[in-house]
């Protein structure tokens, strides 16, 4: 969107997951929403962006490299090293 600011007008407090990863959510003046998540790489595994009703919520699910990606193995290695395994 040309001419519009790329700066968010709202940033939520980070959400810390039990394994230490953080999720950051930002809202932008054009109505878009941005997510930043530590512990990548991720792959998009599920998305429901339009459920056909104006009050429906969009749903996104990302996975640490599942679906045949080597990222799943890398994430498992990282967890094991972090937990001393």
Protein Blocks (a to p, Z undefined) as FASTA:
>chain_A
ZZiafbdfbdcdddddfkopacdddddfkopacdddehiacddfbdcfbgoiakbccddd
ddehiahiaklmmmmmmmmmmnoZZ
